[in-house]
Amino acid sequence: MKDILHSPALAIILALLTIVHVREIIAKLFHISRKWKYSWIFYGENEKEIAKEILTDLNVDIKKERNEKFLGRYRRREDKEKALIEFISCYIDNTENKYGYKTQSKSGFYINTMEASNNQVDLVVMSEIMCSLIDKSNDKSIRGEFDFIITPKACNVSLGKSIAAKMNRVFIQAKSKQDPSYANTYPEDYLGTLMLNFIGSFDLIKTSKESPNRKLKGILVDCNISGGSHILETMDLFNKIIEMDKDLNIEKVEHAFVLFRVDKDDHDIDLKFRNKGFTINRWFDLTEEIKKEIWRVKNNFKCERLDLTNKKHNEEIDQLISLMKRKNLITQI
């Protein structure tokens, strides 16, 4: 790519595009009619087509280059909380919704992270922000020193797979007991229960046998959390199964990672996990007030997504983060 940036071809492209923009400015300033017989001088598209042909010949994927430039902002940023607010602003909607697996809570806003995972660029954005959270884990034994990732089947499987691929870890998709295809052979056939309900565990068992001198470690990953019951149930079930066979060389899963808690309430979710011997890691908790503020700021700017490279947007996001800190909603400082 560096060769392309310093090539004569780029100079030609820039010259052609400059001509195009100058012509368009003149045409708009002097209201030149397209019906005028010489209007082709100002409205021709040849230069744009030539520029596209040159880029094609050089095997330059314009869309890919734009995406890489966009993603570079997320990889370089230290303040991932701000990057996460920017991301949320694109997928928040003022639609009444219910969150929660067992105990549901109402919200006037919906953050569609499942939809975001269908956008390949934003899937990478979520993965980058999540990997930074994992690297910041208070448990030093987890930072880069784990072997597999579990994501419940009913949760954001695309995100779990993306992070596992990025970090070169085994990925496991976990069925819940409510899943129609759940195979209940536990405790008689615990290995059968493991392999049938935790898809990908065959590779995990194989890896454990190839590493007899150490126990494999794992984490659970999802995009967000509400009450936490689904995640706790998944961790409990997995741990009960692997404890049946000490020869598996697999440690209990004790750490869960999500990007944010979608609806903070009066329940201490950290205590709920600690009582089980687990931890729930996230960047921050959201309240109705904060979601309302994100929605307000986004609509004030009349944009689809806030942009940290925009000074005014950045200032508003800073104010949001300050408000969240005052209300003790930031969990990673």
Disulfide bonds with the S-S distance in Angstrom:
none
